Amino acid sequence: MDKFKAVLDLHLKYHSALGYGLVTLLTAGGERIFSAVVFQCPCSATWNLPYGLVFLLVPALVLFLMGYMLSARTWRLLTGCCARGARARCSSGLRGVLVCAQISAAAALAPLTWVAVALLGGSFYECAASGSIFLAQRLCQNRDSVCVSKLPQVPCSKTLPPDVKELLPELKAQSQVLGWILIAAVIIFLLVFTSVNRCMSPVSFLQLKFWKIYLEKEQEILKSQAEEHATELAKENIKCFFECSHPKECSTPSMKDWQQISSLYTFNPKNQYYSMLHKYVSRKEKSSSVRSSEGEAVIPVLGFVDSTANIPEL
């Protein structure tokens, strides 16, 4: 039991890192399966380039779009924005651009993993590059005159002149070099972005840890209370339907209340609220609105406030 509790605590403490790691492993495994089972280079001057690029880039695009779909911040940002009179509730300008950039950065993990693993494997690049006229002219310099016409057959033919067959290891080397460059560039970018992000954090390291704990507990209690309240309301309505009676009064938050706690979080150093719910409850008596005011801004390091995993389940 103690070991299970230790594993559970480890999961709760590092669930974000474990989630990204799982996505990376699944993406890499999926690419290997595609490369070994599905992918078959046509070895045609007409089809090699588009076929190789489709397998290299289209799955990456699909994974990128799925990253948007699975992000809680995407739906927090978009839900209700197209409704009549919703312009005031929707993020715009620099604030909206910043939030979209953060969502895009998180969604780019899986597609970049796909492209990097595919380049290290080399199959997709070999097929695409062998069908490129530009690369063919460069690779076939100082070689036999039939090199350009035979190059598209390099990925899948063993009956080729020796000097043409030698191009396959060269194409694989180019692909792997590009893969390692991409991996290095992504790691450097993440390191720089994370360092700058943390350096500009408006709160200290321990307060940030406390903040994340608070959000986890808030979402747990919110979900529990929402289920309890929804169950009570449903029971009362069904009871009144069958008994043909009037329901007893059951207060629920108004549409405006839901809209205010569902908006994107903004930080104000004068009032350090830990969530939009915290902000709403604290300012309810002072003002009828909790919309952004002077001094409030979207802070990248605090993006986790809008990304709580439990939000879509409510």
Protein Blocks (a to p, Z undefined) as FASTA:
>chain_A
ZZmmmmmmmmmmmmmmmmmmmmmmmmmmmmmmmmmmmpccehiaklmmmmmmmmmmmmmm
mmmmmmmmmpmklmmmmgoplpghilmmpcghjllmmmmmmmmmmmmmmmmmmmmmmmmn
ommmmmmmmmpmklmmmmmgoiafklmmmmmmmmmpcbbcfklmmmmmmmmmmmmmmmmm
mmmmmmmmmmmmmmmmmmmpcbdfklmmmmmmmmmmmmmmmmmmmmmmmmmmmmmmmmmm
mnopacdddddddfklmmmmmpccdddfklccfbfklmmmmmmmmpcbfcdcehiacdfk
lmmmmmcfklmmZZ
